[in-house]
Amino acid sequence: MSTDIVNFKPTSTGSSGSRVELAALQLYLAISLPLVCVTLLAWYGFYWWEVRKERMNQEKVDREARESEVESLV
């Protein structure tokens, strides 16, 4: 963003002071917080999908192992 959210300028007495631009801070938060939430939800969705896929693959391997074990007993 090109707008200063916190503006540091020396005061007339020579000490440095800061001024917070509330409108710029509100705009920044209005844009960034929803994007953070979307990013985290997308990550969790991807993570859930991969764990689910891995669990299904493991169940398939276990089922095939049990079936071959039963066939070898017969």
C-alpha positions as CSV (number, residue, x, y, z in Angstrom):
1,M,0.0,0.0,0.0
2,S,1.3,3.4,-0.8
3,T,-0.5,5.1,2.1
4,D,1.3,5.5,5.4
5,I,-0.5,3.7,8.1
6,V,1.8,5.0,10.8
7,N,3.5,8.3,10.0
8,F,6.7,9.2,11.8
9,K,7.5,12.9,11.6
10,P,9.5,15.1,14.0
11,T,7.4,17.6,15.9
12,S,8.1,21.3,16.3
13,T,9.9,20.6,19.6
14,G,12.4,18.3,17.9
15,S,11.2,15.0,19.3
16,S,9.8,12.4,17.0
17,G,6.1,11.7,17.1
18,S,3.9,9.2,15.3
19,R,0.4,9.5,14.0
20,V,-1.8,6.5,13.1
21,E,-4.0,6.9,10.0
22,L,-7.1,5.1,11.2
23,A,-8.8,5.0,7.7
24,A,-5.7,3.4,6.1
25,L,-5.4,0.8,9.0
26,Q,-9.1,-0.1,8.6
27,L,-8.7,-0.5,4.8
28,Y,-5.6,-2.7,5.3
29,L,-7.4,-4.9,7.8
30,A,-10.6,-5.1,5.7
31,I,-8.5,-6.5,2.8
32,S,-6.0,-8.6,4.7
33,L,-8.1,-10.4,7.3
34,P,-10.6,-11.9,4.9
35,L,-7.7,-13.1,2.7
36,V,-6.0,-14.7,5.6
37,C,-9.2,-16.5,6.5
38,V,-9.6,-17.7,2.9
39,T,-6.0,-18.9,2.8
40,L,-6.3,-20.9,6.0
41,L,-9.6,-22.4,4.9
42,A,-8.1,-23.4,1.6
43,W,-5.1,-25.0,3.3
44,Y,-7.3,-26.9,5.7
45,G,-9.5,-28.2,2.8
46,F,-6.4,-29.4,1.0
47,Y,-5.0,-31.0,4.1
48,W,-8.4,-32.7,4.8
49,W,-8.6,-34.0,1.2
50,E,-5.0,-35.4,1.3
51,V,-5.5,-37.1,4.7
52,R,-8.8,-38.6,3.4
53,K,-7.2,-39.9,0.3
54,E,-4.3,-41.5,2.2
55,R,-6.8,-43.1,4.7
56,M,-8.8,-44.5,1.8
57,N,-5.7,-45.9,0.1
58,Q,-4.6,-47.5,3.4
59,E,-8.0,-49.1,3.9
60,K,-7.8,-50.5,0.4
61,V,-4.4,-52.0,1.0
62,D,-5.6,-53.5,4.3
63,R,-8.7,-54.9,2.7
64,E,-6.7,-56.5,-0.1
65,A,-4.3,-58.0,2.4
66,R,-7.1,-59.5,4.4
67,E,-8.7,-60.9,1.2
68,S,-5.4,-62.5,0.1
69,E,-4.9,-63.9,3.5
70,V,-8.4,-65.5,3.4
71,E,-7.7,-66.9,-0.1
72,S,-4.5,-68.5,1.1
73,L,-6.3,-70.3,3.9
74,V,-8.8,-71.8,1.5
